[in-house]
Amino acid sequence: MSDEISQAFGHPSERAKATAGDVPRDRISMTDHVREVEIGAFQAERGVTQKIRFDVVVEVETRAEQAVDDVDRILSYDTIVEAIDAALHAERVNLLETLAARIADGIIEHPLAARVFVRIGKLDRGPYTLGVEIVRTPPQGRRRLRLLADAAPHPVVVFLSNAAVARPDLSNLLDRLEELDAPLILCVDTPDLPHPEAAHAMPQRRIELLAIEQGAWVLAARDPRCVVVDSRTELDWAMKQGQISVWAPSKLVLDAVEGPGAHVTEPLALTRWLAEAFEAQSLLLFGADGPQSFAADALPNLADISPSA
């Protein structure tokens, strides 16, 4: 009985340990996350906010040593925060139980989440904490990882030629792009510099991708708003934060299950693939002859890009 009592009043991480099965799992957690929330069934709780504390523990399917230090192969901490934000922004709820269930359901849909513990407590109702704690396991037929998360915003993808990157009014151009009020992903051309030639196609592909990344860093050095990113997770996060991303293509292209063909290394072709993969609302092209644009649904199919493109 004493063990049951200690588990009942222990932190969710302690409950997770106490109820673990034969196969140990790694856990990620967020504790003591306090938000001002309007919640409650009583009339006195309407029109006012109160402090709510969130403690969340997630057991994951994969172990840390298998993640090989790759943010795209783990369940990110942002998954927890985003689930809380989504539940709070959806609508006002009366019960902590409802809020906890929505948060847990949002997290457990992630393909790597094996079990979720959510504890929520009201801190302003007295010299004590009123709260609930729930546990959820994955639903049947859980979705698989996709390049684009279900709730991801649709960005504007911008291709900048070398001439565009070198423009003296680049900062003014970025100002105008920010006025579009959409997440921005900037893609660049290969710098006008010689690069090594390999004897085989596979290393040559990597060389050409890395050459594009050199151009990305050149652009990032021109304006502090431009941040070079290379993973799906970081791109998704940057879009939601309103950050201007400069795409370094190597990791995403080489890791993608349904990526562009191995022959596709031309920067504009890769930009078109990224715009399709992230369901961009538009693709803007800036070169020496000025800007061009066309709707995302008018992008050419990747299958139409020939090996000589």
N, C-alpha and C positions, 0 to 999 in steps of 0.2 A: 504493500500500500504506500509506503513512504516513497518508493521509486516512482509510482504513478503520480503522486502529488508533486514531486520534484519535476517530473516531465511536464505536468500540466501548467506549472508556473515558471518553468524555465524558458530561456530564450528559444526562438524557433530553431536556431542552429543546434541547440542541445536536444530538442525533440527529434530533429532530423538524424542526429547521431544515434539516439536511443532506439529509433524505429527503423534503422537501416537494415537492409537484407544481407544475404550472404556475400553479395558482390559489392565491395565498397565503391562509392561514387565521389567524385569531386563536388565541391559546393562553392557557389559564389553568393555573396550576401550584400545587402545594404541595410544599415542600421541607423536608428535615431534620425530618420529623415522627417523633418517637421514642416508641415504646410498649414496655411490658413485656409480653411474650407467651410463653406456653408453646407451644413448637413444636420439632419435631425427631424424627428417626427413631431416634436412639440412646437406649439406656436411661438414660444419664446426663442426657438432656434432658427426662426425664419428671418431673413433680412440681416443676419449677423454672421460673422465668421468665428470659428473657434480653432484652436490649435489641435492638429491631428498628427500623431506620430506613426510612421510606417517602418516596420521591420520586415524584410523579405529575405528568404533563403531559397536558393534554387539548386537542386541537385542536377548535374549534367551527365549526359550519356558518355562523353569522351573524357579521357584523363588529360591533365595538363601536359604531360610529356609527349602526348600524341599530337598536340596542337602546333608543335615546332615553331613557337613564337609567332604565330600567324593570326592576326585579328579576325580574318574571315573564317577561321575554323573553330571559333569559340562562340559561346553565348556572351555577348557583350553586356557590360553593366548598363549601357544605354537602354537595353531591352527592358530592364526593370523600371527605370525612370520614365521611359516612354509609355509603358503600360499604366503607370500611375497617372501621368498627364492625360492620357486618352480617357481613362475612367472619370477623372475629375472634370474634364471639359465636355464630356458627352451630354450630361444632364445632371440636375440636382437630384440627389437620392436622400431618402429618409434614414436608411439603416446602414450601419457599419458593415453588416453581413453582406449587403448588396454590393457595396463598394469593394470589399475584400474579394468577393467572388469575381467581379469584373476584372480586377487587377490580376488575380491568379489565372483566370481564363486567357487573358491577353498574353501572359508570359508562357503558359504551358503549351500554347500553339507553336512556339518555336521548336524546330526539329530536334534541337539538342537538349531540351528541358525534359527531365525524367520525373521530377516531383517538385512542387512549389509549396512553400509555407509562407503565408501572409498573416502578419499580426498588425492590427490597427488599434490605436488607443486615443480616446478623447482626453485631453490634458486639462481642460478648463472647467470641468463639471464639478470639481470639488478637490479636497486635499488627497486625491487618489486618481488613478487612471481607469477609465471605463473602456473596455476593449473586446475585440473578438480575434480569434485565430482560426484559420482554415487551412486545409491541405488539399491539393489537387494533383491528379495524375493525368497523363496525356489522353486525349480523345482518340477514338478509333479513326483510322484514315487520315492521320495528321498530314498536313501538306509538307512538301519537301522544300529545301532551300531554293530560292530563285535569285537571279541577279537583281531584280527590282523587288523591294519589299512591298507588301500590299498597300501600306499607308504612305509610301514614299511620294514626295512631291514630284511634279514633272518639270524638269529643268529646261533652261535655254542653253543649248550647246553652241559654243562660239569657236570657230576655227580662225586662228590668227596666222597669217603668213609671216615670214621673217621680216618683210617690209612693214607689216602692221605692228609687230613687236617693237620694231626700231622707231616707230613714229614718235616725234618729240611731244605730241599731244596725247600720248597713251593714257595718262591719268584722266584727261577729259573724256576719252573714249570709254574708259571704265566707269566714269561717273554716269554717262548716258546709258550704259548697259545696266547699271544698278537701278536706273529709273524704270526698267521693265518690270520691277517688282516680282522677280522670279529667281529661283536658284540658278546660279551661273556656273557652268563647267567650261573652262577654256582649254582648247586643244591647240597645239602648235605644229609647225612644220619642222622638218629636219634642218639643222643649221647648215649654212652654206660653207661647210668645211669638209675637207677630206676625212674619211673614216676607214678603218681597216677592212680588207676584203678577205673573207675566210674561204677555205677550199670546199666547204660543205654547207648545205642549205640551212641546217638547224642552227649552227653558231652564227651564220650570217643574219638569220632572222633576229637573234638576240642582239647582235651588234646594231642592226637598224632600229630596233625598238629603243635601245639605250641611247642612240643618237637623238631620237625624238625627246627623250628625257633630258638630255643636255639643253635642248631648246626650252623645255619647261622651266628649268632652273634659271636660264637667262631671263625669261619673262618674270619669274618670281622676284628676281633682283631689281626689276624696274619699278615695282610698286608693292608696298608692304601688304596690301589687301590680297595679293595673289599667293595662295598657299598650295604647294605641290602635294598631291595626294596620289596614292597608288593602289588602295584597296577598296573593295566594294563597301565595306563597313564604314570606312572613313568618308567616302564620297556621300553615302547616305546621311551620315551625321552632319557633314558640312552643309549639305543642301537644307537640312532642317534647321541649321543654325544661321542660315543666310550668309555663309562664307563663300567667297569666290575661290573656286578650286581650279588648279591647273593640273591637268591629267598627265600622270606618268604611266604610260600604257603597259609596260612589260608584265607586271604581276597579273593584272586583270585579264589581259589577252591570253597569257600562257596558262592561267588557271581555269578559264571559262570552259565549261563542258560543251556549250554550244557557241564557241568563239568563232572568230573569222578564220577562214582557211589559212593554212601555214604560208601560203603564197602572198597573203595580204599584209603588207608592211608599209604601203604608201600612206602617209599621214592623214590625208583627207579621207581615204577609204576607211581607215580605223576610226576617224571621227564620226563618219556615217554609221558605223557599227555601234559605237557607243551611244549615239543619239537614238538608234532603234532599241538597244538593250534597255535604256533607261526611259523609254517612251517619252522622249523630249517633245515639248510643245512646239519647238521650232529649232532650226539650225541656221545660224548666221555665219557668213563667210566674209572675212575682211582681208583684202589683198591690195596690191598696188593700184588696181582699177576701181577701188571703192567697195562698199558693202553690197552683198547680195543676200537674199533670204528666201526660204521656201518652207512650207509646212512639213511637219514630221511625216505625215501620211504620204507625202510626195517623194520621200527619200527613196533612192533606188534600192532594189533588193540586193542583198549582199551576194546572192548567187549570180547576179549580173556582172559582178566585178571580175574581169578576166585575170588570169595569172600575170598578164603583162601590165596590169593597171598600176 
